[in-house]
Amino acid sequence: MAALTTALVACDSTSLTLTQANLDRIQDGMSAAQVKTILGNPTDSKSEPIPIVGGTKTTYLYSHEGNQIVIVLKNDTVQSKEGHFVPK
């Protein structure tokens, strides 16, 4: 039962972080760990090799109740961010 409670709290915590204010806190050059400290664990993620130059491109997707944030990292460093939020 405790595990279920923890999981529910974690889901609720992540949903509360999908705001424009928190997206604004994400800056180019931040690490994946710093992103997760602000936004929590992503809803989905995808990693793929970067052709020719090498390294890894990772895309984090955060999605909840129509709000969506996409963070793109290159070699564990933020390269770009984008967010779409449902008007309240």
PDB file as gemmi writes it, atoms N, CA and C in Angstrom:
CRYST1    1.000    1.000    1.000  90.00  90.00  90.00 P 1                      
ATOM      1  N   MET A   1       0.821  -1.194   0.000  1.00  0.00           N  
ATOM      2  CA  MET A   1       0.000   0.000   0.000  1.00  0.00           C  
ATOM      3  C   MET A   1       0.866   1.260   0.000  1.00  0.00           C  
ATOM      4  N   ALA A   2       1.967   1.234   0.734  1.00  0.00           N  
ATOM      5  CA  ALA A   2       2.854   2.401   0.790  1.00  0.00           C  
ATOM      6  C   ALA A   2       3.426   2.710  -0.589  1.00  0.00           C  
ATOM      7  N   ALA A   3       3.745   1.679  -1.360  1.00  0.00           N  
ATOM      8  CA  ALA A   3       4.295   1.890  -2.698  1.00  0.00           C  
ATOM      9  C   ALA A   3       3.273   2.575  -3.597  1.00  0.00           C  
ATOM     10  N   LEU A   4       2.013   2.176  -3.483  1.00  0.00           N  
ATOM     11  CA  LEU A   4       0.970   2.793  -4.277  1.00  0.00           C  
ATOM     12  C   LEU A   4       0.820   4.259  -3.908  1.00  0.00           C  
ATOM     13  N   THR A   5       0.857   4.571  -2.642  1.00  0.00           N  
ATOM     14  CA  THR A   5       0.754   5.958  -2.194  1.00  0.00           C  
ATOM     15  C   THR A   5       1.916   6.776  -2.733  1.00  0.00           C  
ATOM     16  N   THR A   6       3.108   6.231  -2.659  1.00  0.00           N  
ATOM     17  CA  THR A   6       4.285   6.922  -3.171  1.00  0.00           C  
ATOM     18  C   THR A   6       4.148   7.172  -4.669  1.00  0.00           C  
ATOM     19  N   ALA A   7       3.676   6.191  -5.419  1.00  0.00           N  
ATOM     20  CA  ALA A   7       3.510   6.345  -6.857  1.00  0.00           C  
ATOM     21  C   ALA A   7       2.490   7.428  -7.167  1.00  0.00           C  
ATOM     22  N   LEU A   8       1.399   7.469  -6.434  1.00  0.00           N  
ATOM     23  CA  LEU A   8       0.387   8.491  -6.671  1.00  0.00           C  
ATOM     24  C   LEU A   8       0.919   9.881  -6.357  1.00  0.00           C  
ATOM     25  N   VAL A   9       1.672  10.005  -5.294  1.00  0.00           N  
ATOM     26  CA  VAL A   9       2.262  11.299  -4.941  1.00  0.00           C  
ATOM     27  C   VAL A   9       3.235  11.726  -6.021  1.00  0.00           C  
ATOM     28  N   ALA A  10       4.040  10.797  -6.528  1.00  0.00           N  
ATOM     29  CA  ALA A  10       5.006  11.120  -7.573  1.00  0.00           C  
ATOM     30  C   ALA A  10       4.295  11.596  -8.838  1.00  0.00           C  
ATOM     31  N   CYS A  11       3.213  10.948  -9.229  1.00  0.00           N  
ATOM     32  CA  CYS A  11       2.466  11.373 -10.414  1.00  0.00           C  
ATOM     33  C   CYS A  11       1.897  12.767 -10.213  1.00  0.00           C  
ATOM     34  N   ASP A  12       1.323  13.014  -9.049  1.00  0.00           N  
ATOM     35  CA  ASP A  12       0.734  14.314  -8.764  1.00  0.00           C  
ATOM     36  C   ASP A  12       1.805  15.396  -8.758  1.00  0.00           C  
ATOM     37  N   SER A  13       2.958  15.090  -8.199  1.00  0.00           N  
ATOM     38  CA  SER A  13       4.051  16.042  -8.133  1.00  0.00           C  
ATOM     39  C   SER A  13       4.508  16.439  -9.533  1.00  0.00           C  
ATOM     40  N   THR A  14       4.623  15.478 -10.439  1.00  0.00           N  
ATOM     41  CA  THR A  14       5.045  15.762 -11.802  1.00  0.00           C  
ATOM     42  C   THR A  14       4.015  16.632 -12.505  1.00  0.00           C  
ATOM     43  N   SER A  15       2.728  16.334 -12.311  1.00  0.00           N  
ATOM     44  CA  SER A  15       1.698  17.103 -12.997  1.00  0.00           C  
ATOM     45  C   SER A  15       1.716  18.564 -12.559  1.00  0.00           C  
ATOM     46  N   LEU A  16       2.107  18.829 -11.338  1.00  0.00           N  
ATOM     47  CA  LEU A  16       2.136  20.194 -10.836  1.00  0.00           C  
ATOM     48  C   LEU A  16       3.302  20.991 -11.393  1.00  0.00           C  
ATOM     49  N   THR A  17       4.307  20.326 -11.940  1.00  0.00           N  
ATOM     50  CA  THR A  17       5.496  21.031 -12.417  1.00  0.00           C  
ATOM     51  C   THR A  17       5.378  21.492 -13.870  1.00  0.00           C  
ATOM     52  N   LEU A  18       4.321  21.106 -14.582  1.00  0.00           N  
ATOM     53  CA  LEU A  18       4.177  21.472 -15.991  1.00  0.00           C  
ATOM     54  C   LEU A  18       3.553  22.862 -16.106  1.00  0.00           C  
ATOM     55  N   THR A  19       4.376  23.864 -15.847  1.00  0.00           N  
ATOM     56  CA  THR A  19       3.937  25.252 -15.921  1.00  0.00           C  
ATOM     57  C   THR A  19       4.926  26.059 -16.765  1.00  0.00           C  
ATOM     58  N   GLN A  20       4.473  27.186 -17.268  1.00  0.00           N  
ATOM     59  CA  GLN A  20       5.362  28.061 -18.029  1.00  0.00           C  
ATOM     60  C   GLN A  20       6.509  28.545 -17.142  1.00  0.00           C  
ATOM     61  N   ALA A  21       6.203  28.812 -15.870  1.00  0.00           N  
ATOM     62  CA  ALA A  21       7.242  29.288 -14.947  1.00  0.00           C  
ATOM     63  C   ALA A  21       8.357  28.260 -14.798  1.00  0.00           C  
ATOM     64  N   ASN A  22       8.011  26.979 -14.690  1.00  0.00           N  
ATOM     65  CA  ASN A  22       9.046  25.947 -14.563  1.00  0.00           C  
ATOM     66  C   ASN A  22       9.769  25.734 -15.891  1.00  0.00           C  
ATOM     67  N   LEU A  23       9.063  25.849 -17.012  1.00  0.00           N  
ATOM     68  CA  LEU A  23       9.736  25.749 -18.304  1.00  0.00           C  
ATOM     69  C   LEU A  23      10.758  26.875 -18.439  1.00  0.00           C  
ATOM     70  N   ASP A  24      10.410  28.065 -17.972  1.00  0.00           N  
ATOM     71  CA  ASP A  24      11.326  29.205 -18.034  1.00  0.00           C  
ATOM     72  C   ASP A  24      12.585  28.973 -17.202  1.00  0.00           C  
ATOM     73  N   ARG A  25      12.501  28.121 -16.186  1.00  0.00           N  
ATOM     74  CA  ARG A  25      13.667  27.816 -15.347  1.00  0.00           C  
ATOM     75  C   ARG A  25      14.676  26.916 -16.058  1.00  0.00           C  
ATOM     76  N   ILE A  26      14.224  26.195 -17.084  1.00  0.00           N  
ATOM     77  CA  ILE A  26      15.101  25.300 -17.844  1.00  0.00           C  
ATOM     78  C   ILE A  26      15.937  26.159 -18.796  1.00  0.00           C  
ATOM     79  N   GLN A  27      17.248  26.030 -18.714  1.00  0.00           N  
ATOM     80  CA  GLN A  27      18.157  26.830 -19.530  1.00  0.00           C  
ATOM     81  C   GLN A  27      19.071  25.928 -20.365  1.00  0.00           C  
ATOM     82  N   ASP A  28      19.457  26.422 -21.545  1.00  0.00           N  
ATOM     83  CA  ASP A  28      20.425  25.691 -22.365  1.00  0.00           C  
ATOM     84  C   ASP A  28      21.674  25.424 -21.533  1.00  0.00           C  
ATOM     85  N   GLY A  29      22.226  24.228 -21.691  1.00  0.00           N  
ATOM     86  CA  GLY A  29      23.433  23.866 -20.968  1.00  0.00           C  
ATOM     87  C   GLY A  29      23.176  23.125 -19.668  1.00  0.00           C  
ATOM     88  N   MET A  30      21.924  23.097 -19.185  1.00  0.00           N  
ATOM     89  CA  MET A  30      21.617  22.346 -17.966  1.00  0.00           C  
ATOM     90  C   MET A  30      21.764  20.850 -18.229  1.00  0.00           C  
ATOM     91  N   SER A  31      22.022  20.109 -17.176  1.00  0.00           N  
ATOM     92  CA  SER A  31      22.115  18.649 -17.284  1.00  0.00           C  
ATOM     93  C   SER A  31      20.725  18.022 -17.184  1.00  0.00           C  
ATOM     94  N   ALA A  32      20.639  16.765 -17.579  1.00  0.00           N  
ATOM     95  CA  ALA A  32      19.384  16.024 -17.461  1.00  0.00           C  
ATOM     96  C   ALA A  32      18.941  15.960 -16.004  1.00  0.00           C  
ATOM     97  N   ALA A  33      19.882  15.804 -15.091  1.00  0.00           N  
ATOM     98  CA  ALA A  33      19.546  15.746 -13.663  1.00  0.00           C  
ATOM     99  C   ALA A  33      18.926  17.057 -13.194  1.00  0.00           C  
ATOM    100  N   GLN A  34      19.442  18.175 -13.670  1.00  0.00           N  
ATOM    101  CA  GLN A  34      18.879  19.485 -13.296  1.00  0.00           C  
ATOM    102  C   GLN A  34      17.459  19.639 -13.837  1.00  0.00           C  
ATOM    103  N   VAL A  35      17.226  19.168 -15.058  1.00  0.00           N  
ATOM    104  CA  VAL A  35      15.884  19.218 -15.643  1.00  0.00           C  
ATOM    105  C   VAL A  35      14.918  18.404 -14.786  1.00  0.00           C  
ATOM    106  N   LYS A  36      15.333  17.197 -14.406  1.00  0.00           N  
ATOM    107  CA  LYS A  36      14.472  16.331 -13.605  1.00  0.00           C  
ATOM    108  C   LYS A  36      14.215  16.900 -12.220  1.00  0.00           C  
ATOM    109  N   THR A  37      15.150  17.669 -11.684  1.00  0.00           N  
ATOM    110  CA  THR A  37      14.931  18.313 -10.390  1.00  0.00           C  
ATOM    111  C   THR A  37      13.787  19.322 -10.495  1.00  0.00           C  
ATOM    112  N   ILE A  38      13.681  19.989 -11.624  1.00  0.00           N  
ATOM    113  CA  ILE A  38      12.644  21.008 -11.811  1.00  0.00           C  
ATOM    114  C   ILE A  38      11.320  20.395 -12.263  1.00  0.00           C  
ATOM    115  N   LEU A  39      11.369  19.507 -13.270  1.00  0.00           N  
ATOM    116  CA  LEU A  39      10.145  18.981 -13.876  1.00  0.00           C  
ATOM    117  C   LEU A  39       9.762  17.574 -13.437  1.00  0.00           C  
ATOM    118  N   GLY A  40      10.656  16.883 -12.765  1.00  0.00           N  
ATOM    119  CA  GLY A  40      10.392  15.490 -12.402  1.00  0.00           C  
ATOM    120  C   GLY A  40      10.789  14.565 -13.538  1.00  0.00           C  
ATOM    121  N   ASN A  41      10.423  13.315 -13.414  1.00  0.00           N  
ATOM    122  CA  ASN A  41      10.746  12.342 -14.461  1.00  0.00           C  
ATOM    123  C   ASN A  41       9.836  12.549 -15.661  1.00  0.00           C  
ATOM    124  N   PRO A  42      10.365  12.419 -16.869  1.00  0.00           N  
ATOM    125  CA  PRO A  42       9.536  12.634 -18.061  1.00  0.00           C  
ATOM    126  C   PRO A  42       8.471  11.554 -18.211  1.00  0.00           C  
ATOM    127  N   THR A  43       7.384  11.912 -18.876  1.00  0.00           N  
ATOM    128  CA  THR A  43       6.328  10.963 -19.197  1.00  0.00           C  
ATOM    129  C   THR A  43       6.859   9.915 -20.166  1.00  0.00           C  
ATOM    130  N   ASP A  44       7.723  10.367 -21.083  1.00  0.00           N  
ATOM    131  CA  ASP A  44       8.318   9.484 -22.079  1.00  0.00           C  
ATOM    132  C   ASP A  44       9.679  10.060 -22.474  1.00  0.00           C  
ATOM    133  N   SER A  45      10.574   9.213 -22.902  1.00  0.00           N  
ATOM    134  CA  SER A  45      11.874   9.694 -23.377  1.00  0.00           C  
ATOM    135  C   SER A  45      12.362   8.798 -24.507  1.00  0.00           C  
ATOM    136  N   LYS A  46      13.210   9.390 -25.340  1.00  0.00           N  
ATOM    137  CA  LYS A  46      13.753   8.662 -26.487  1.00  0.00           C  
ATOM    138  C   LYS A  46      15.201   9.092 -26.669  1.00  0.00           C  
ATOM    139  N   SER A  47      16.100   8.129 -26.804  1.00  0.00           N  
ATOM    140  CA  SER A  47      17.513   8.416 -27.059  1.00  0.00           C  
ATOM    141  C   SER A  47      17.906   7.810 -28.387  1.00  0.00           C  
ATOM    142  N   GLU A  48      18.736   8.550 -29.123  1.00  0.00           N  
ATOM    143  CA  GLU A  48      19.215   8.053 -30.408  1.00  0.00           C  
ATOM    144  C   GLU A  48      20.607   8.599 -30.669  1.00  0.00           C  
ATOM    145  N   PRO A  49      21.420   7.834 -31.388  1.00  0.00           N  
ATOM    146  CA  PRO A  49      22.772   8.323 -31.710  1.00  0.00           C  
ATOM    147  C   PRO A  49      22.702   9.502 -32.670  1.00  0.00           C  
ATOM    148  N   ILE A  50      23.680  10.397 -32.553  1.00  0.00           N  
ATOM    149  CA  ILE A  50      23.786  11.532 -33.468  1.00  0.00           C  
ATOM    150  C   ILE A  50      24.741  11.119 -34.582  1.00  0.00           C  
ATOM    151  N   PRO A  51      24.240  11.052 -35.839  1.00  0.00           N  
ATOM    152  CA  PRO A  51      25.093  10.618 -36.941  1.00  0.00           C  
ATOM    153  C   PRO A  51      26.256  11.589 -37.194  1.00  0.00           C  
ATOM    154  N   ILE A  52      27.308  11.095 -37.696  1.00  0.00           N  
ATOM    155  CA  ILE A  52      28.516  11.807 -38.131  1.00  0.00           C  
ATOM    156  C   ILE A  52      29.283  12.423 -36.965  1.00  0.00           C  
ATOM    157  N   VAL A  53      28.673  13.337 -36.196  1.00  0.00           N  
ATOM    158  CA  VAL A  53      29.399  14.016 -35.115  1.00  0.00           C  
ATOM    159  C   VAL A  53      29.506  13.167 -33.853  1.00  0.00           C  
ATOM    160  N   GLY A  54      28.643  12.181 -33.722  1.00  0.00           N  
ATOM    161  CA  GLY A  54      28.675  11.304 -32.561  1.00  0.00           C  
ATOM    162  C   GLY A  54      27.919  11.865 -31.376  1.00  0.00           C  
ATOM    163  N   GLY A  55      27.829  11.071 -30.346  1.00  0.00           N  
ATOM    164  CA  GLY A  55      27.095  11.464 -29.156  1.00  0.00           C  
ATOM    165  C   GLY A  55      25.673  10.936 -29.175  1.00  0.00           C  
ATOM    166  N   THR A  56      24.870  11.424 -28.248  1.00  0.00           N  
ATOM    167  CA  THR A  56      23.499  10.953 -28.104  1.00  0.00           C  
ATOM    168  C   THR A  56      22.539  12.124 -27.978  1.00  0.00           C  
ATOM    169  N   LYS A  57      21.442  12.028 -28.712  1.00  0.00           N  
ATOM    170  CA  LYS A  57      20.352  12.998 -28.595  1.00  0.00           C  
ATOM    171  C   LYS A  57      19.239  12.330 -27.788  1.00  0.00           C  
ATOM    172  N   THR A  58      18.799  12.986 -26.724  1.00  0.00           N  
ATOM    173  CA  THR A  58      17.724  12.472 -25.899  1.00  0.00           C  
ATOM    174  C   THR A  58      16.591  13.492 -25.883  1.00  0.00           C  
ATOM    175  N   THR A  59      15.385  13.014 -26.100  1.00  0.00           N  
ATOM    176  CA  THR A  59      14.210  13.874 -26.064  1.00  0.00           C  
ATOM    177  C   THR A  59      13.338  13.452 -24.889  1.00  0.00           C  
ATOM    178  N   TYR A  60      13.051  14.408 -23.997  1.00  0.00           N  
ATOM    179  CA  TYR A  60      12.147  14.179 -22.875  1.00  0.00           C  
ATOM    180  C   TYR A  60      10.793  14.776 -23.214  1.00  0.00           C  
ATOM    181  N   LEU A  61       9.737  14.003 -23.025  1.00  0.00           N  
ATOM    182  CA  LEU A  61       8.376  14.482 -23.210  1.00  0.00           C  
ATOM    183  C   LEU A  61       7.677  14.462 -21.857  1.00  0.00           C  
ATOM    184  N   TYR A  62       7.129  15.593 -21.497  1.00  0.00           N  
ATOM    185  CA  TYR A  62       6.312  15.724 -20.289  1.00  0.00           C  
ATOM    186  C   TYR A  62       4.908  16.069 -20.759  1.00  0.00           C  
ATOM    187  N   SER A  63       3.904  15.299 -20.350  1.00  0.00           N  
ATOM    188  CA  SER A  63       2.544  15.534 -20.810  1.00  0.00           C  
ATOM    189  C   SER A  63       1.559  15.245 -19.686  1.00  0.00           C  
ATOM    190  N   HIS A  64       0.623  16.182 -19.478  1.00  0.00           N  
ATOM    191  CA  HIS A  64      -0.414  15.985 -18.459  1.00  0.00           C  
ATOM    192  C   HIS A  64      -1.558  16.959 -18.714  1.00  0.00           C  
ATOM    193  N   GLU A  65      -2.766  16.430 -18.833  1.00  0.00           N  
ATOM    194  CA  GLU A  65      -3.994  17.223 -18.989  1.00  0.00           C  
ATOM    195  C   GLU A  65      -3.876  18.272 -20.102  1.00  0.00           C  
ATOM    196  N   GLY A  66      -3.309  17.886 -21.234  1.00  0.00           N  
ATOM    197  CA  GLY A  66      -3.196  18.793 -22.369  1.00  0.00           C  
ATOM    198  C   GLY A  66      -1.959  19.674 -22.357  1.00  0.00           C  
ATOM    199  N   ASN A  67      -1.289  19.772 -21.206  1.00  0.00           N  
ATOM    200  CA  ASN A  67      -0.034  20.528 -21.129  1.00  0.00           C  
ATOM    201  C   ASN A  67       1.093  19.631 -21.613  1.00  0.00           C  
ATOM    202  N   GLN A  68       2.023  20.204 -22.364  1.00  0.00           N  
ATOM    203  CA  GLN A  68       3.119  19.395 -22.899  1.00  0.00           C  
ATOM    204  C   GLN A  68       4.407  20.209 -22.940  1.00  0.00           C  
ATOM    205  N   ILE A  69       5.479  19.578 -22.483  1.00  0.00           N  
ATOM    206  CA  ILE A  69       6.812  20.167 -22.546  1.00  0.00           C  
ATOM    207  C   ILE A  69       7.735  19.160 -23.226  1.00  0.00           C  
ATOM    208  N   VAL A  70       8.545  19.653 -24.163  1.00  0.00           N  
ATOM    209  CA  VAL A  70       9.539  18.816 -24.838  1.00  0.00           C  
ATOM    210  C   VAL A  70      10.910  19.437 -24.587  1.00  0.00           C  
ATOM    211  N   ILE A  71      11.815  18.631 -24.042  1.00  0.00           N  
ATOM    212  CA  ILE A  71      13.186  19.055 -23.787  1.00  0.00           C  
ATOM    213  C   ILE A  71      14.106  18.173 -24.634  1.00  0.00           C  
ATOM    214  N   VAL A  72      15.003  18.788 -25.409  1.00  0.00           N  
ATOM    215  CA  VAL A  72      15.961  18.030 -26.222  1.00  0.00           C  
ATOM    216  C   VAL A  72      17.348  18.236 -25.620  1.00  0.00           C  
ATOM    217  N   LEU A  73      18.020  17.113 -25.343  1.00  0.00           N  
ATOM    218  CA  LEU A  73      19.368  17.144 -24.784  1.00  0.00           C  
ATOM    219  C   LEU A  73      20.346  16.509 -25.765  1.00  0.00           C  
ATOM    220  N   LYS A  74      21.534  17.074 -25.831  1.00  0.00           N  
ATOM    221  CA  LYS A  74      22.621  16.472 -26.608  1.00  0.00           C  
ATOM    222  C   LYS A  74      23.708  16.137 -25.604  1.00  0.00           C  
ATOM    223  N   ASN A  75      24.056  14.856 -25.530  1.00  0.00           N  
ATOM    224  CA  ASN A  75      25.073  14.390 -24.584  1.00  0.00           C  
ATOM    225  C   ASN A  75      24.782  14.886 -23.162  1.00  0.00           C  
ATOM    226  N   ASP A  76      23.514  14.719 -22.731  1.00  0.00           N  
ATOM    227  CA  ASP A  76      23.082  15.028 -21.368  1.00  0.00           C  
ATOM    228  C   ASP A  76      23.065  16.532 -21.065  1.00  0.00           C  
ATOM    229  N   THR A  77      23.002  17.376 -22.108  1.00  0.00           N  
ATOM    230  CA  THR A  77      22.976  18.824 -21.922  1.00  0.00           C  
ATOM    231  C   THR A  77      21.807  19.406 -22.715  1.00  0.00           C  
ATOM    232  N   VAL A  78      21.012  20.269 -22.093  1.00  0.00           N  
ATOM    233  CA  VAL A  78      19.844  20.858 -22.748  1.00  0.00           C  
ATOM    234  C   VAL A  78      20.271  21.664 -23.971  1.00  0.00           C  
ATOM    235  N   GLN A  79      19.618  21.360 -25.106  1.00  0.00           N  
ATOM    236  CA  GLN A  79      19.857  22.072 -26.360  1.00  0.00           C  
ATOM    237  C   GLN A  79      18.661  22.936 -26.745  1.00  0.00           C  
ATOM    238  N   SER A  80      17.448  22.453 -26.421  1.00  0.00           N  
ATOM    239  CA  SER A  80      16.249  23.218 -26.753  1.00  0.00           C  
ATOM    240  C   SER A  80      15.100  22.800 -25.842  1.00  0.00           C  
ATOM    241  N   LYS A  81      14.094  23.671 -25.803  1.00  0.00           N  
ATOM    242  CA  LYS A  81      12.904  23.397 -24.988  1.00  0.00           C  
ATOM    243  C   LYS A  81      11.709  24.019 -25.670  1.00  0.00           C  
ATOM    244  N   GLU A  82      10.545  23.420 -25.428  1.00  0.00           N  
ATOM    245  CA  GLU A  82       9.309  23.918 -26.009  1.00  0.00           C  
ATOM    246  C   GLU A  82       8.165  23.507 -25.110  1.00  0.00           C  
ATOM    247  N   GLY A  83       7.184  24.364 -24.965  1.00  0.00           N  
ATOM    248  CA  GLY A  83       6.045  24.029 -24.136  1.00  0.00           C  
ATOM    249  C   GLY A  83       4.748  24.546 -24.716  1.00  0.00           C  
ATOM    250  N   HIS A  84       3.687  23.773 -24.510  1.00  0.00           N  
ATOM    251  CA  HIS A  84       2.329  24.161 -24.898  1.00  0.00           C  
ATOM    252  C   HIS A  84       1.444  23.924 -23.695  1.00  0.00           C  
ATOM    253  N   PHE A  85       0.684  24.947 -23.315  1.00  0.00           N  
ATOM    254  CA  PHE A  85      -0.116  24.862 -22.106  1.00  0.00           C  
ATOM    255  C   PHE A  85      -1.569  25.196 -22.406  1.00  0.00           C  
ATOM    256  N   VAL A  86      -2.479  24.438 -21.806  1.00  0.00           N  
ATOM    257  CA  VAL A  86      -3.904  24.658 -21.963  1.00  0.00           C  
ATOM    258  C   VAL A  86      -4.294  25.882 -21.146  1.00  0.00           C  
ATOM    259  N   PRO A  87      -4.994  26.837 -21.753  1.00  0.00           N  
ATOM    260  CA  PRO A  87      -5.434  28.004 -20.980  1.00  0.00           C  
ATOM    261  C   PRO A  87      -6.360  27.590 -19.855  1.00  0.00           C  
ATOM    262  N   LYS A  88      -6.219  28.268 -18.740  1.00  0.00           N  
ATOM    263  CA  LYS A  88      -7.083  27.936 -17.588  1.00  0.00           C  
ATOM    264  C   LYS A  88      -8.338  28.762 -17.610  1.00  0.00           C  
TER     265      LYS A  88                                                      
END                                                                             
